[in-house]
Amino acid sequence: MIEYIKEYGITNKDYEYIIGNVEQDILDLMVTTENNVREILNYYNTIGLTESIALIIINRPDLIIIDLETLEGLVAKIDKKTFVNLVKNAIDDLIILGI
């Protein structure tokens, strides 16, 4: 299914939680758009997000199935460091900043 996400820092425990708690239509999109999702996950890894990717998939799946250019533009609005910090500590606050 979407086991490829484990290559980007998702633990087995988080994977099981994602499978059991993320809406099926999001999981299906992650299957059908695997190449795009891989690009996004790789981007997150390059800016310092690994295990926190599970938080994004669970709380903001829209930020997993987005295209890379759009995501880079959104992150550039607030600075990569700030984005990483918010994902790790206050992911809901991304909405306040327009992400």
Order of alpha helices (4+ residues) and beta strands (2+ residues): alpha-alpha-alpha-alpha-alpha-alpha
